Amino acid sequence: MEPAISLRGVTAELGDRPVLHGIDLTVGSGEVVALLGANGSGKSTVVRATVGQVPVAAGELALFGTPVSRFRNWRRVGYVPQRSTAASGVPATVREVVNAGRLAHRGLRPLGRADRQAVDRALDLVRLADRARDPVESLSGGQHQRALIARALAGEPDLLIMDEPLAGVDLDSQRVLARTLSAQIARGVTVLLVLHELGPLRPLINRAVVLSQGRVERTVTSPELLPDTHACHPEDAPEPSEEPQLQTGIL
Ligand SMILES: Nc1ncnc2c1ncn2[C@@H]1O[C@H](COP(=O)(O)OP(=O)(O)OP(=O)(O)O)[C@@H](O)[C@H]1O
């Protein structure tokens, strides 16, 4: 099967400045990969290139085997950008924001029954069903992030790409996110996450790819060597705890 994401020697520039210098990264179908690295190491740029928002200057970037420049099947991809304002200043309810996640499915047709059901399922998954009619402005930071995740899930994607989904999110919302993600992974969804800390998502991660200055510094595959934060090198990671690292008790 074609990998969900494949980058080969990808370079990218932002404002004439080279930012990615030959990134190789493959995310196989059903894999859960964390992109780690210090601030400015290029994590968001990798993700934004993957969703077609940053042009690839050289190298090859493919989604499900199709070069990103020719990729049109965006309904297969759910993207949660780095913390942003869901409504961009326009008054919108939580449901309206999540409805937008069905756009790739329905185009400009009105929402049908299947769309409404998918939106309901996504709101349930992130535990915001009771807030569906509320303005997004009334949500806390963590709830706001959950609304953006619900928007991505409403499209029922095969590939979920999230840029720092835990940033500024309270522990309660982090746990809801871990449970939500766990359910997606059980369905076979492929996941690429930008993270600063693995936190409650740690048991779900198969592999961590650490970036440094626009290059892949290293890849960590053993669960016990997964760094807790980007700053940790495997050799100075804390002693493994008594509990097995791949436990799912928190979920
Ligand atoms: N619009 C832009 N124009 C020019 N340079 C940019 C632009 N956006 C980001 N950069 C630079 O590109 C580099 C990579 O940024 P990127 O946001 O991909 O890093 P990151 O690893 O995601 O960082 P963070 O953890 O802070 O989000 C940084 O040096 C950043 O300053």
The ligand as an ORCA input file, in Angstrom:
! r2SCAN-3c Opt
* xyz 0 1
  N       6.223     33.591      6.776
  C       7.506     33.386      7.048
  N       8.465     34.082      6.384
  C       9.787     33.862      6.631
  N      10.238     32.962      7.522
  C       9.331     32.260      8.214
  C       7.914     32.423      8.019
  N       7.257     31.565      8.837
  C       8.210     30.903      9.534
  N       9.444     31.303      9.158
  C      10.729     30.800      9.668
  O      10.883     29.472      9.215
  C      11.515     28.677     10.189
  C      10.679     27.446     10.479
  O       9.450     27.837     11.045
  P       8.351     26.792     11.498
  O       7.156     27.585     11.940
  O       8.173     25.766     10.449
  O       9.061     26.119     12.758
  P       8.424     25.258     13.921
  O       9.397     24.161     14.195
  O       7.033     24.857     13.573
  O       8.427     26.293     15.121
  P       7.401     26.474     16.356
  O       7.646     25.305     17.256
  O       7.837     27.763     16.949
  O       6.008     26.516     15.786
  C      11.715     29.566     11.389
  O      13.036     30.018     11.390
  C      10.758     30.706     11.156
  O      11.261     31.886     11.720
*
